[in-house]
Amino acid sequence: MEEFLRLEKIHKSFVGVHALKGVDFTLRKGEIHCLVGENGCGKSTLIKIISGVLQPDSGRIVVEGQPVASLGSAATMARGIQVIYQDLSLFPNLTVAENIAIAEVKERGGGVVDWDEVRRIARAAMARIRVDLDLDAEVGELPIGVQQLVAICRALTSDLKLLILDEPTASLPKHDIENLLSVVRDLQAHGIAVLFVSHKLNEIFAVAERITVFRDGERVATLPPNELDDDRLVALMTGRTLARKVFAFADASARKVLEVRGLSKRNHFADVSLELRAGEIVGLTGLIGSGRTELALALFGISPAESGEIRVEGKPVQIRSVQDAVAAGIAYVPENRLVQGLVMKHSVEANVTATVLDRLLGRLGLVDPARKQALAREWIKALGIKVSNPAVPVQTLSGGNQQKVVIAKWLAASPRILILDGPTVGVDVMAKAAIHDYVRGLAARGMAVLLITDEEAEAVANTNRILIMRAGRIRDEIVAAAAEAEQVQQLVEAPS
Amino acid sequence: MRAEGQRLAGATVAAMLRQLLRHNETWLAILIVVLCAGITIANPAFLTYENVAGFLKSSSMTGIMAVGVLIVLILSGSPDVSFTAIAQVVEYAVAVATLQWGGNIYLALAAAAAMGVLMGLVNGAIVHWFRVPTIIVTIATFNIYFGMLYVITHGKLINLVHPMFRDFGNTLLFSRVSSIGASYGLSLMTLVWLAAVLLGWFILRKTFLGRSVFAIGGNEVAAERLGIAMLRTRLFAFGFVGLLSGVAAVVHLSIVQAVVPNIIVGKELEVIAAVVLGGASVFGGKGTALGAALGVLLFAILNNGLTLLNVSSYWYNVTIGVVITVAITNSAYQALRRRRARVHVKVEA
């Protein structure tokens, strides 16, 4: 196949960091190419160089056989290269039609806007990937999966030759992921190359024609998927082989730490009963809208249940607020760490110690800064959070490390019951393994863990029982050791 | 067959009505009609040509300003508050300059507009280059402009202005003569307001520049990535509110025919409240020129009505405060509701 883009010996350094070390990379016309690697391996830098946001320190870029001095943002778009970032770059206050057409209208020189033309542009783009969206809907009102289609349609209004999707599925529910992958294949049918960045190995294997692996600023391999499997890919990404052990729950007769009977909340979930024993990791899964996150929010008092009974260590407790839940020894690590879990602009130290400030009081009843810092350092060490100094803002950390900060924050409160909602979403393979190992360690020391996850494989490997919710109720319970991920998936998607 | 056709026509009308009721402007128009009806019942003098033309004239200054304030609010999600100071300075300067050098009303308007644009551009430049929130920048420039005015003029009143302003301000269309011999009618000032609204509508709705204002207000990062001219759009918005403040100053001068150097400042909140009442989001990215006009109109009716009903005019201030509070909490509530709506679970019985 003809090549569309070739990078030769690309070097790029930032202050003190050699992000790309002489990378060679080619992309063929109309291929689906996946880019994988751990956080900080250089793949984001590579995307930014291809999209013209960054200029390489040295090296050569060839687009369609022609050497290019450097790719500025506008020059990149003119060559048919478009990037869809994770945040999608949409305008929530504008309609679908305008969001799709705005780039094209701008290219034509702006001036007076012809609204009929705007709709024509939008319809033509939608037709190319065979989607049919309400042109007048306000984009901010649409679910994230539909918003993504709007972003793709916008890219299609130009003469698109290469579409770069930066972790497009990180925040998508399962159904939308499948939809997106089929759109990606559709694009390919139109001769458009797609460079697809993802942490999710199963989608990579489902969609890629070639897979390029990055590690420490170097391209370690480019291979077709049939020459790779999960273990090989992880080994290439990390330079190590991960020995995966299935979680084993030691003591099936351990005391019951949490008992829930008939918990209900209108429009959220109904008649939920479950038990957690000390040292147990129980998986909870279900589609978005099955009520699993809502159940977690109720157990943690954020949106309390309306009826039912909760017992902790055999004693009935009322959970009407977060304070009640914390007092009962429940900790919750939310699904969206950015929104609910962390104060992004505050330091690692401030975040880690936020839940336990009352235990760090010195004389005069004020928080003792020395004790606060000592505690933060302790947790940074315990979880292996990569940070130069506890005073740096959390927003400067990588996703995996941010996730560890949230976990540290709640573990600092030494809870008896830990609810983890999607703890490894958007986290790379190594960080994911580290988080899993850590959670197992907590269980081994007697903590009861409720692990909410979208990934069936994660539930199967890391829990002893899996609860499956559909339409607001727990419908199935299976033993993890005897289960296959596919079986869990079927139950999750079964008609309720 | 005919019944079917009627049913379809009925359905179309119902759909159109639903579409109409989704617009804030429709509700505002209904509210205005109800308010007018109520006031008229209490005092029939309200709904007379003379009275209506009167309040349409006296609110033309805030109406003109509102269009500019709207555009900056859409762009920044934070209001410009310096526009009254700009208008105040321009009014004083124009009054003094025309007394000194004479000239004609067109020249006065052009000079006022130019001066307003310059002062607005200062805001725009600071917001763009130093990434300071609009409200902070404009509070600062408000104090600079208004403070300088007092430093230079010592707050001296101007009781006599050039007669061209009286001629301009008293120009009437469809004029009539009242029983006591005074003429009344549709003021040219009201038409200047109307022109400002039409201009604002055209820019916001029909030009790419206007759409860029919405785009930046909706998602600044995305707008920048898309290559939208950030500097040009920001300078336009702030220059435009300056321009309209300049024009509004001349309109005000022509109505009042004197300069009290602190008469315009203090009206910021009233104008911002009218714009927000007209459906502009306090978080930016939303609003229409028609809505802003209806918001000003509603306040004008309210103010006039309270006077006609012999109610304390401080109720007017209370209303402005209530409108701002309700609008802000409502915007925030809508955002909250949208987030919650996404996690609705259909629980099986």
Interface residues (C-beta under 8 A of the other chain):
Chain A: S73 A74 M77 Y85 D87 L88 S89 L90 F91 P92 N93 L94 E98 I102 A103 V105 K106 G110 G111 V112 V113 G140 E141 P143 R266 N267 H268 F269 A270 G289 S290 G291 T293 E294 R470 A471 G472 R473 S496
Chain B: R205 K206 T207 F208 L209 R211 S212 F214 A215 G217 G218 N219 V221 A222 A223 R225 L226 G227 I228 S281 G284 G285 K286 R338 R342 V343 H344 V345 K346 V347 E348
